[in-house]
Amino acid sequence: MGKINVARVILGGLRAGLVMNISEYVLNIYVIAEESEAIMQRLGLPPLGNHQIGIFVAMTFVLGIVAIFVYAAMRPRFGAGVKTAVITAVVFWLLTSVGGFADMILGIIPANMFGLTAVWTLVEAVVAIVIGAWLYQESA
């Protein structure tokens, strides 16, 4: 079993993060923008500014790196390839979707919005992590 190739984790993670950021842009600007704005108004919160958006973008790149690190850690057990990347994506998605599920239970977001974003982010995670994992190779 080789050591985790940190440089490749970062490279693959940045690519996965880029895919997730593009997907999140489409989701938040074109698909759920009106619903999100209504929720912010209902909660008495101002619209998101560039500062908050910048933080979300940076956080998504970090999540991409973490996801590819988890993929690298799972490779010795499940093998290299798409199957392990998909398993990693499902685990990643389950862990990152808990907050949205909690928001739905609390009545902060409606169930239909949670359902849409849950399906969207599952597909997003699979695509992003498969693409990011494609760049990962073990250290020699």
DONUSE-419991 format. One record per residue (C-alpha): residue number from 1; y, x negated, z negated. Coordinates in steps of 0.1 Angstrom, whole numbers. Example, Ala and Ser with C-alpha at 12.3 -4.5 7.8 and 13.67 -1.06 7.14 Angstrom:
2
1 -45 -123 -78
2 -11 -137 -71
***
This chain:
140
1 0 0 0
2 33 -15 11
3 66 -15 -7
4 92 11 2
5 115 -1 29
6 149 7 13
7 168 -1 45
8 147 23 65
9 150 49 37
10 188 47 40
11 187 47 78
12 164 77 80
13 182 94 52
14 215 91 69
15 201 106 101
16 185 134 81
17 218 140 63
18 236 141 96
19 212 168 109
20 216 188 77
21 254 184 78
22 256 197 114
23 233 226 105
24 254 234 74
25 286 233 95
26 271 259 119
27 258 280 90
28 290 280 70
29 316 282 98
30 299 305 122
31 271 325 104
32 281 332 68
33 319 324 68
34 331 360 62
35 305 367 35
36 313 334 18
37 350 341 19
38 345 376 4
39 324 361 -24
40 351 335 -32
41 377 362 -33
42 356 385 -55
43 351 356 -79
44 389 348 -79
45 383 314 -64
46 405 297 -37
47 391 289 -3
48 374 255 -1
49 397 226 7
50 390 194 25
51 383 176 -8
52 355 200 -17
53 341 199 19
54 342 161 18
55 322 161 -14
56 296 185 1
57 292 163 32
58 287 132 10
59 262 151 -12
60 243 161 19
61 240 125 31
62 227 116 -4
63 202 144 -3
64 190 131 31
65 184 97 16
66 166 112 -13
67 144 133 10
68 134 103 30
69 127 83 -1
70 104 111 -12
71 88 110 22
72 82 73 18
73 67 78 -16
74 44 105 -3
75 32 85 27
76 4 65 8
77 -11 98 -4
78 -7 120 27
79 -3 95 55
80 25 88 79
81 37 114 103
82 49 149 108
83 25 166 84
84 39 145 55
85 74 150 66
86 69 188 66
87 53 187 32
88 83 167 20
89 107 192 36
90 90 221 19
91 91 204 -15
92 128 194 -9
93 136 229 2
94 120 245 -29
95 139 222 -52
96 173 227 -35
97 169 265 -31
98 166 272 -68
99 203 273 -73
100 207 299 -45
101 179 320 -60
102 197 319 -94
103 229 329 -77
104 211 359 -62
105 196 369 -95
106 230 367 -112
107 245 389 -85
108 268 362 -72
109 254 364 -37
110 236 394 -21
111 199 392 -14
112 203 394 24
113 226 364 23
114 202 345 1
115 173 354 25
116 192 343 55
117 203 310 40
118 168 304 25
119 152 307 59
120 180 287 76
121 178 258 51
122 140 257 53
123 141 252 91
124 170 228 86
125 150 207 60
126 119 205 83
127 139 195 113
128 161 170 94
129 133 154 75
130 110 151 105
131 138 134 124
132 147 111 95
133 111 103 87
134 106 92 124
135 128 62 117
136 110 52 85
137 85 23 86
138 69 4 57
139 81 -31 49
140 59 -58 65
***
